[in-house]
Amino acid sequence: MKLSLRSQLVLSFLAIIVATAALVAVLANRITTAQFTALVLRSSRIRANRLVPLFANYYAQIGSWEGVELLFDELATAQWSQHGHGRMPPTMPMMGAAGPEDERLVLLDAKGRIVADSEGQGNPLPQPLVDEGVRIFVDDQHVGTLVVASRVGTFTPNQRTFLIEI
């Protein structure tokens, strides 16, 4: 069965419209995901900047990262307290900067080795993520880097939901 010229034109235009709409949807999704990822990285960097003075003070007092896991435990306790589960320890006055429970803190020494990991994984971090970390200085000497990330390399459940819903 041969279609009339008019039918062929209508089908051609319809195919072009569908292909264009699909392309726009794919590009919009990729752009949104890229921009949201950049926002998450900036947000993590801001949290790290807020926590760096705490870690620098710890290093200045102790002279090394020995026992820094206790500081991680105090941060977790402060986060627990912030969410209505108890009282915030008096030694942690600025822990409003700690961020949500689903964020991972990773402390690297000056040579880039993992010293402490809030999730206890100790797995090496991808270099782009390390580059997003905030360097810690004590007496103008680089002593470490703090990386704050949403599950390092993945989105949190709330962030995934946001991306799905847009």
ZIGI-V747566 format. One record per residue. N is the residue number from 0. RES is the residue in three letters. NEAR is the number of other ideal C-beta (glycine too) atoms within 12 Angstrom. Layout:
# ZIGI-V747566
n:N res:RES near:NEAR
n:N res:RES near:NEAR
This chain:
# ZIGI-V747566
n:0 res:MET near:4
n:1 res:LYS near:6
n:2 res:LEU near:11
n:3 res:SER near:10
n:4 res:LEU near:10
n:5 res:ARG near:10
n:6 res:SER near:13
n:7 res:GLN near:13
n:8 res:LEU near:13
n:9 res:VAL near:14
n:10 res:LEU near:15
n:11 res:SER near:15
n:12 res:PHE near:14
n:13 res:LEU near:14
n:14 res:ALA near:14
n:15 res:ILE near:14
n:16 res:ILE near:14
n:17 res:VAL near:14
n:18 res:ALA near:14
n:19 res:THR near:14
n:20 res:ALA near:14
n:21 res:ALA near:14
n:22 res:LEU near:14
n:23 res:VAL near:14
n:24 res:ALA near:15
n:25 res:VAL near:14
n:26 res:LEU near:14
n:27 res:ALA near:16
n:28 res:ASN near:17
n:29 res:ARG near:15
n:30 res:ILE near:16
n:31 res:THR near:19
n:32 res:THR near:21
n:33 res:ALA near:15
n:34 res:GLN near:17
n:35 res:PHE near:26
n:36 res:THR near:26
n:37 res:ALA near:15
n:38 res:LEU near:19
n:39 res:VAL near:34
n:40 res:LEU near:28
n:41 res:ARG near:19
n:42 res:SER near:25
n:43 res:SER near:37
n:44 res:ARG near:28
n:45 res:ILE near:20
n:46 res:ARG near:33
n:47 res:ALA near:37
n:48 res:ASN near:24
n:49 res:ARG near:23
n:50 res:LEU near:40
n:51 res:VAL near:31
n:52 res:PRO near:20
n:53 res:LEU near:33
n:54 res:PHE near:42
n:55 res:ALA near:30
n:56 res:ASN near:21
n:57 res:TYR near:33
n:58 res:TYR near:32
n:59 res:ALA near:20
n:60 res:GLN near:16
n:61 res:ILE near:18
n:62 res:GLY near:14
n:63 res:SER near:16
n:64 res:TRP near:31
n:65 res:GLU near:15
n:66 res:GLY near:18
n:67 res:VAL near:34
n:68 res:GLU near:21
n:69 res:LEU near:18
n:70 res:LEU near:34
n:71 res:PHE near:32
n:72 res:ASP near:20
n:73 res:GLU near:29
n:74 res:LEU near:40
n:75 res:ALA near:32
n:76 res:THR near:24
n:77 res:ALA near:31
n:78 res:GLN near:30
n:79 res:TRP near:21
n:80 res:SER near:23
n:81 res:GLN near:23
n:82 res:HIS near:18
n:83 res:GLY near:9
n:84 res:HIS near:13
n:85 res:GLY near:13
n:86 res:ARG near:12
n:87 res:MET near:23
n:88 res:PRO near:22
n:89 res:PRO near:12
n:90 res:THR near:18
n:91 res:MET near:28
n:92 res:PRO near:16
n:93 res:MET near:22
n:94 res:MET near:27
n:95 res:GLY near:19
n:96 res:ALA near:28
n:97 res:ALA near:36
n:98 res:GLY near:32
n:99 res:PRO near:28
n:100 res:GLU near:24
n:101 res:ASP near:26
n:102 res:GLU near:34
n:103 res:ARG near:37
n:104 res:LEU near:49
n:105 res:VAL near:41
n:106 res:LEU near:41
n:107 res:LEU near:34
n:108 res:ASP near:25
n:109 res:ALA near:19
n:110 res:LYS near:13
n:111 res:GLY near:21
n:112 res:ARG near:18
n:113 res:ILE near:31
n:114 res:VAL near:32
n:115 res:ALA near:33
n:116 res:ASP near:25
n:117 res:SER near:34
n:118 res:GLU near:24
n:119 res:GLY near:15
n:120 res:GLN near:17
n:121 res:GLY near:18
n:122 res:ASN near:14
n:123 res:PRO near:17
n:124 res:LEU near:29
n:125 res:PRO near:16
n:126 res:GLN near:13
n:127 res:PRO near:14
n:128 res:LEU near:31
n:129 res:VAL near:27
n:130 res:ASP near:16
n:131 res:GLU near:32
n:132 res:GLY near:36
n:133 res:VAL near:33
n:134 res:ARG near:27
n:135 res:ILE near:33
n:136 res:PHE near:20
n:137 res:VAL near:23
n:138 res:ASP near:11
n:139 res:ASP near:10
n:140 res:GLN near:14
n:141 res:HIS near:21
n:142 res:VAL near:29
n:143 res:GLY near:37
n:144 res:THR near:37
n:145 res:LEU near:51
n:146 res:VAL near:44
n:147 res:VAL near:40
n:148 res:ALA near:39
n:149 res:SER near:34
n:150 res:ARG near:26
n:151 res:VAL near:32
n:152 res:GLY near:24
n:153 res:THR near:19
n:154 res:PHE near:25
n:155 res:THR near:24
n:156 res:PRO near:15
n:157 res:ASN near:18
n:158 res:GLN near:26
n:159 res:ARG near:19
n:160 res:THR near:12
n:161 res:PHE near:19
n:162 res:LEU near:24
n:163 res:ILE near:14
n:164 res:GLU near:10
n:165 res:ILE near:15
